[in-house]
């Protein structure tokens, strides 16, 4: 799916299932903030 969405990237968080934000919150936040920081300014 990520290949079909421009600007998307696939991140696999070890030890997390479908609720990665609950299963591995620190890793999830690190990945999410890294993605958001890479976006161009609005």
LUMLUMDREN-2810 file (N, C-alpha, C; in Angstrom, 1 decimal):
<atoms>
<atom><aa>X</aa><ch>A</ch><at>N</at><xx>0.8</xx><yy>-1.2</yy><zz>0.0</zz></atom>
<atom><aa>X</aa><ch>A</ch><at>CA</at><xx>0.0</xx><yy>0.0</yy><zz>0.0</zz></atom>
<atom><aa>X</aa><ch>A</ch><at>C</at><xx>0.9</xx><yy>1.3</yy><zz>0.0</zz></atom>
<atom><aa>X</aa><ch>A</ch><at>N</at><xx>2.0</xx><yy>1.2</yy><zz>0.8</zz></atom>
<atom><aa>X</aa><ch>A</ch><at>CA</at><xx>2.8</xx><yy>2.4</yy><zz>0.8</zz></atom>
<atom><aa>X</aa><ch>A</ch><at>C</at><xx>3.4</xx><yy>2.8</yy><zz>-0.5</zz></atom>
<atom><aa>X</aa><ch>A</ch><at>N</at><xx>3.6</xx><yy>1.8</yy><zz>-1.4</zz></atom>
<atom><aa>X</aa><ch>A</ch><at>CA</at><xx>4.2</xx><yy>2.1</yy><zz>-2.7</zz></atom>
<atom><aa>X</aa><ch>A</ch><at>C</at><xx>3.2</xx><yy>2.8</yy><zz>-3.6</zz></atom>
<atom><aa>X</aa><ch>A</ch><at>N</at><xx>1.9</xx><yy>2.7</yy><zz>-3.3</zz></atom>
<atom><aa>X</aa><ch>A</ch><at>CA</at><xx>0.9</xx><yy>3.4</yy><zz>-4.1</zz></atom>
<atom><aa>X</aa><ch>A</ch><at>C</at><xx>0.5</xx><yy>4.8</yy><zz>-3.6</zz></atom>
<atom><aa>X</aa><ch>A</ch><at>N</at><xx>1.0</xx><yy>5.2</yy><zz>-2.4</zz></atom>
<atom><aa>X</aa><ch>A</ch><at>CA</at><xx>0.7</xx><yy>6.5</yy><zz>-1.8</zz></atom>
<atom><aa>X</aa><ch>A</ch><at>C</at><xx>1.9</xx><yy>7.4</yy><zz>-1.9</zz></atom>
<atom><aa>X</aa><ch>A</ch><at>N</at><xx>1.8</xx><yy>8.4</yy><zz>-2.7</zz></atom>
<atom><aa>X</aa><ch>A</ch><at>CA</at><xx>3.0</xx><yy>9.3</yy><zz>-2.8</zz></atom>
<atom><aa>X</aa><ch>A</ch><at>C</at><xx>3.4</xx><yy>9.9</yy><zz>-1.4</zz></atom>
<atom><aa>X</aa><ch>A</ch><at>N</at><xx>4.7</xx><yy>9.8</yy><zz>-1.1</zz></atom>
<atom><aa>X</aa><ch>A</ch><at>CA</at><xx>5.2</xx><yy>10.3</yy><zz>0.2</zz></atom>
<atom><aa>X</aa><ch>A</ch><at>C</at><xx>5.0</xx><yy>9.4</yy><zz>1.4</zz></atom>
<atom><aa>X</aa><ch>A</ch><at>N</at><xx>4.4</xx><yy>8.2</yy><zz>1.1</zz></atom>
<atom><aa>X</aa><ch>A</ch><at>CA</at><xx>4.2</xx><yy>7.3</yy><zz>2.2</zz></atom>
<atom><aa>X</aa><ch>A</ch><at>C</at><xx>5.5</xx><yy>6.5</yy><zz>2.4</zz></atom>
<atom><aa>X</aa><ch>A</ch><at>N</at><xx>5.6</xx><yy>5.9</yy><zz>3.6</zz></atom>
<atom><aa>X</aa><ch>A</ch><at>CA</at><xx>6.7</xx><yy>5.0</yy><zz>3.9</zz></atom>
<atom><aa>X</aa><ch>A</ch><at>C</at><xx>6.2</xx><yy>3.9</yy><zz>4.9</zz></atom>
<atom><aa>X</aa><ch>A</ch><at>N</at><xx>6.7</xx><yy>2.7</yy><zz>4.7</zz></atom>
<atom><aa>X</aa><ch>A</ch><at>CA</at><xx>6.4</xx><yy>1.6</yy><zz>5.6</zz></atom>
<atom><aa>X</aa><ch>A</ch><at>C</at><xx>7.4</xx><yy>1.6</yy><zz>6.8</zz></atom>
<atom><aa>X</aa><ch>A</ch><at>N</at><xx>6.8</xx><yy>1.5</yy><zz>8.0</zz></atom>
<atom><aa>X</aa><ch>A</ch><at>CA</at><xx>7.7</xx><yy>1.4</yy><zz>9.1</zz></atom>
<atom><aa>X</aa><ch>A</ch><at>C</at><xx>7.1</xx><yy>0.2</yy><zz>9.9</zz></atom>
<atom><aa>X</aa><ch>A</ch><at>N</at><xx>8.0</xx><yy>-0.8</yy><zz>10.3</zz></atom>
<atom><aa>X</aa><ch>A</ch><at>CA</at><xx>7.6</xx><yy>-1.9</yy><zz>11.0</zz></atom>
<atom><aa>X</aa><ch>A</ch><at>C</at><xx>8.1</xx><yy>-1.7</yy><zz>12.5</zz></atom>
<atom><aa>X</aa><ch>A</ch><at>N</at><xx>7.2</xx><yy>-1.8</yy><zz>13.4</zz></atom>
<atom><aa>X</aa><ch>A</ch><at>CA</at><xx>7.6</xx><yy>-1.6</yy><zz>14.8</zz></atom>
<atom><aa>X</aa><ch>A</ch><at>C</at><xx>7.5</xx><yy>-2.9</yy><zz>15.5</zz></atom>
<atom><aa>X</aa><ch>A</ch><at>N</at><xx>8.7</xx><yy>-3.4</yy><zz>15.9</zz></atom>
<atom><aa>X</aa><ch>A</ch><at>CA</at><xx>8.8</xx><yy>-4.7</yy><zz>16.5</zz></atom>
<atom><aa>X</aa><ch>A</ch><at>C</at><xx>8.0</xx><yy>-4.8</yy><zz>17.8</zz></atom>
<atom><aa>X</aa><ch>A</ch><at>N</at><xx>7.3</xx><yy>-5.9</yy><zz>18.0</zz></atom>
<atom><aa>X</aa><ch>A</ch><at>CA</at><xx>6.5</xx><yy>-6.1</yy><zz>19.1</zz></atom>
<atom><aa>X</aa><ch>A</ch><at>C</at><xx>5.2</xx><yy>-5.4</yy><zz>19.2</zz></atom>
<atom><aa>X</aa><ch>A</ch><at>N</at><xx>4.8</xx><yy>-4.9</yy><zz>18.0</zz></atom>
<atom><aa>X</aa><ch>A</ch><at>CA</at><xx>3.5</xx><yy>-4.2</yy><zz>17.9</zz></atom>
<atom><aa>X</aa><ch>A</ch><at>C</at><xx>2.6</xx><yy>-4.9</yy><zz>17.0</zz></atom>
<atom><aa>X</aa><ch>A</ch><at>N</at><xx>1.3</xx><yy>-4.8</yy><zz>17.3</zz></atom>
<atom><aa>X</aa><ch>A</ch><at>CA</at><xx>0.3</xx><yy>-5.4</yy><zz>16.4</zz></atom>
<atom><aa>X</aa><ch>A</ch><at>C</at><xx>-0.5</xx><yy>-4.3</yy><zz>15.7</zz></atom>
<atom><aa>X</aa><ch>A</ch><at>N</at><xx>-1.8</xx><yy>-4.5</yy><zz>15.6</zz></atom>
<atom><aa>X</aa><ch>A</ch><at>CA</at><xx>-2.6</xx><yy>-3.5</yy><zz>14.9</zz></atom>
<atom><aa>X</aa><ch>A</ch><at>C</at><xx>-2.7</xx><yy>-2.2</yy><zz>15.7</zz></atom>
<atom><aa>X</aa><ch>A</ch><at>N</at><xx>-2.4</xx><yy>-2.2</yy><zz>17.0</zz></atom>
<atom><aa>X</aa><ch>A</ch><at>CA</at><xx>-2.5</xx><yy>-1.0</yy><zz>17.8</zz></atom>
<atom><aa>X</aa><ch>A</ch><at>C</at><xx>-1.1</xx><yy>-0.6</yy><zz>18.2</zz></atom>
<atom><aa>X</aa><ch>A</ch><at>N</at><xx>-0.3</xx><yy>-0.3</yy><zz>17.3</zz></atom>
<atom><aa>X</aa><ch>A</ch><at>CA</at><xx>1.1</xx><yy>0.0</yy><zz>17.5</zz></atom>
<atom><aa>X</aa><ch>A</ch><at>C</at><xx>1.2</xx><yy>1.2</yy><zz>18.5</zz></atom>
<atom><aa>X</aa><ch>A</ch><at>N</at><xx>0.3</xx><yy>2.1</yy><zz>18.5</zz></atom>
<atom><aa>X</aa><ch>A</ch><at>CA</at><xx>0.4</xx><yy>3.3</yy><zz>19.4</zz></atom>
<atom><aa>X</aa><ch>A</ch><at>C</at><xx>0.2</xx><yy>2.8</yy><zz>20.9</zz></atom>
<atom><aa>X</aa><ch>A</ch><at>N</at><xx>-0.5</xx><yy>1.7</yy><zz>21.1</zz></atom>
<atom><aa>X</aa><ch>A</ch><at>CA</at><xx>-0.7</xx><yy>1.2</yy><zz>22.4</zz></atom>
<atom><aa>X</aa><ch>A</ch><at>C</at><xx>0.3</xx><yy>0.1</yy><zz>22.8</zz></atom>
<atom><aa>X</aa><ch>A</ch><at>N</at><xx>0.7</xx><yy>-0.7</yy><zz>21.8</zz></atom>
<atom><aa>X</aa><ch>A</ch><at>CA</at><xx>1.6</xx><yy>-1.8</yy><zz>22.1</zz></atom>
<atom><aa>X</aa><ch>A</ch><at>C</at><xx>3.0</xx><yy>-1.3</yy><zz>22.3</zz></atom>
<atom><aa>X</aa><ch>A</ch><at>N</at><xx>3.4</xx><yy>-0.3</yy><zz>21.5</zz></atom>
<atom><aa>X</aa><ch>A</ch><at>CA</at><xx>4.8</xx><yy>0.2</yy><zz>21.6</zz></atom>
<atom><aa>X</aa><ch>A</ch><at>C</at><xx>4.8</xx><yy>1.7</yy><zz>21.5</zz></atom>
<atom><aa>X</aa><ch>A</ch><at>N</at><xx>4.2</xx><yy>2.4</yy><zz>22.5</zz></atom>
<atom><aa>X</aa><ch>A</ch><at>CA</at><xx>4.0</xx><yy>3.9</yy><zz>22.3</zz></atom>
<atom><aa>X</aa><ch>A</ch><at>C</at><xx>5.3</xx><yy>4.7</yy><zz>22.1</zz></atom>
<atom><aa>X</aa><ch>A</ch><at>N</at><xx>6.4</xx><yy>4.4</yy><zz>22.7</zz></atom>
<atom><aa>X</aa><ch>A</ch><at>CA</at><xx>7.6</xx><yy>5.2</yy><zz>22.5</zz></atom>
<atom><aa>X</aa><ch>A</ch><at>C</at><xx>8.1</xx><yy>5.0</yy><zz>21.1</zz></atom>
<atom><aa>X</aa><ch>A</ch><at>N</at><xx>8.1</xx><yy>3.8</yy><zz>20.5</zz></atom>
<atom><aa>X</aa><ch>A</ch><at>CA</at><xx>8.5</xx><yy>3.6</yy><zz>19.2</zz></atom>
<atom><aa>X</aa><ch>A</ch><at>C</at><xx>7.6</xx><yy>4.2</yy><zz>18.2</zz></atom>
<atom><aa>X</aa><ch>A</ch><at>N</at><xx>6.3</xx><yy>4.1</yy><zz>18.4</zz></atom>
<atom><aa>X</aa><ch>A</ch><at>CA</at><xx>5.3</xx><yy>4.7</yy><zz>17.6</zz></atom>
<atom><aa>X</aa><ch>A</ch><at>C</at><xx>5.5</xx><yy>6.2</yy><zz>17.5</zz></atom>
<atom><aa>X</aa><ch>A</ch><at>N</at><xx>5.6</xx><yy>6.8</yy><zz>18.6</zz></atom>
<atom><aa>X</aa><ch>A</ch><at>CA</at><xx>5.8</xx><yy>8.3</yy><zz>18.7</zz></atom>
<atom><aa>X</aa><ch>A</ch><at>C</at><xx>7.1</xx><yy>8.7</yy><zz>18.0</zz></atom>
<atom><aa>X</aa><ch>A</ch><at>N</at><xx>8.1</xx><yy>8.0</yy><zz>18.1</zz></atom>
<atom><aa>X</aa><ch>A</ch><at>CA</at><xx>9.4</xx><yy>8.3</yy><zz>17.5</zz></atom>
<atom><aa>X</aa><ch>A</ch><at>C</at><xx>9.2</xx><yy>8.2</yy><zz>15.9</zz></atom>
<atom><aa>X</aa><ch>A</ch><at>N</at><xx>8.5</xx><yy>7.2</yy><zz>15.4</zz></atom>
<atom><aa>X</aa><ch>A</ch><at>CA</at><xx>8.3</xx><yy>7.0</yy><zz>14.0</zz></atom>
<atom><aa>X</aa><ch>A</ch><at>C</at><xx>7.4</xx><yy>8.2</yy><zz>13.5</zz></atom>
<atom><aa>X</aa><ch>A</ch><at>N</at><xx>6.3</xx><yy>8.4</yy><zz>14.2</zz></atom>
<atom><aa>X</aa><ch>A</ch><at>CA</at><xx>5.3</xx><yy>9.4</yy><zz>13.8</zz></atom>
<atom><aa>X</aa><ch>A</ch><at>C</at><xx>6.0</xx><yy>10.8</yy><zz>13.8</zz></atom>
<atom><aa>X</aa><ch>A</ch><at>N</at><xx>6.7</xx><yy>11.2</yy><zz>14.8</zz></atom>
<atom><aa>X</aa><ch>A</ch><at>CA</at><xx>7.3</xx><yy>12.5</yy><zz>14.9</zz></atom>
<atom><aa>X</aa><ch>A</ch><at>C</at><xx>8.4</xx><yy>12.6</yy><zz>13.8</zz></atom>
<atom><aa>X</aa><ch>A</ch><at>N</at><xx>9.1</xx><yy>11.6</yy><zz>13.5</zz></atom>
<atom><aa>X</aa><ch>A</ch><at>CA</at><xx>10.1</xx><yy>11.6</yy><zz>12.4</zz></atom>
<atom><aa>X</aa><ch>A</ch><at>C</at><xx>9.4</xx><yy>11.9</yy><zz>11.1</zz></atom>
<atom><aa>X</aa><ch>A</ch><at>N</at><xx>8.3</xx><yy>11.2</yy><zz>10.9</zz></atom>
<atom><aa>X</aa><ch>A</ch><at>CA</at><xx>7.5</xx><yy>11.4</yy><zz>9.6</zz></atom>
<atom><aa>X</aa><ch>A</ch><at>C</at><xx>7.0</xx><yy>12.9</yy><zz>9.5</zz></atom>
<atom><aa>X</aa><ch>A</ch><at>N</at><xx>6.4</xx><yy>13.3</yy><zz>10.6</zz></atom>
<atom><aa>X</aa><ch>A</ch><at>CA</at><xx>5.9</xx><yy>14.7</yy><zz>10.6</zz></atom>
<atom><aa>X</aa><ch>A</ch><at>C</at><xx>7.0</xx><yy>15.8</yy><zz>10.5</zz></atom>
<atom><aa>X</aa><ch>A</ch><at>N</at><xx>8.1</xx><yy>15.5</yy><zz>11.1</zz></atom>
<atom><aa>X</aa><ch>A</ch><at>CA</at><xx>9.2</xx><yy>16.5</yy><zz>11.0</zz></atom>
<atom><aa>X</aa><ch>A</ch><at>C</at><xx>9.8</xx><yy>16.6</yy><zz>9.6</zz></atom>
<atom><aa>X</aa><ch>A</ch><at>N</at><xx>9.6</xx><yy>15.5</yy><zz>8.8</zz></atom>
<atom><aa>X</aa><ch>A</ch><at>CA</at><xx>10.1</xx><yy>15.4</yy><zz>7.4</zz></atom>
<atom><aa>X</aa><ch>A</ch><at>C</at><xx>9.2</xx><yy>16.1</yy><zz>6.4</zz></atom>
<atom><aa>X</aa><ch>A</ch><at>N</at><xx>8.0</xx><yy>16.4</yy><zz>6.8</zz></atom>
<atom><aa>X</aa><ch>A</ch><at>CA</at><xx>7.0</xx><yy>17.1</yy><zz>5.9</zz></atom>
<atom><aa>X</aa><ch>A</ch><at>C</at><xx>7.4</xx><yy>18.5</yy><zz>5.7</zz></atom>
<atom><aa>X</aa><ch>A</ch><at>N</at><xx>7.2</xx><yy>19.0</yy><zz>4.5</zz></atom>
<atom><aa>X</aa><ch>A</ch><at>CA</at><xx>7.5</xx><yy>20.4</yy><zz>4.2</zz></atom>
<atom><aa>X</aa><ch>A</ch><at>C</at><xx>6.5</xx><yy>21.3</yy><zz>5.0</zz></atom>
<atom><aa>X</aa><ch>A</ch><at>N</at><xx>7.0</xx><yy>22.5</yy><zz>5.4</zz></atom>
<atom><aa>X</aa><ch>A</ch><at>CA</at><xx>6.2</xx><yy>23.4</yy><zz>6.1</zz></atom>
<atom><aa>X</aa><ch>A</ch><at>C</at><xx>4.9</xx><yy>23.8</yy><zz>5.4</zz></atom>
<atom><aa>X</aa><ch>A</ch><at>N</at><xx>3.8</xx><yy>24.0</yy><zz>6.1</zz></atom>
<atom><aa>X</aa><ch>A</ch><at>CA</at><xx>2.5</xx><yy>24.3</yy><zz>5.5</zz></atom>
<atom><aa>X</aa><ch>A</ch><at>C</at><xx>2.5</xx><yy>25.8</yy><zz>5.1</zz></atom>
</atoms>
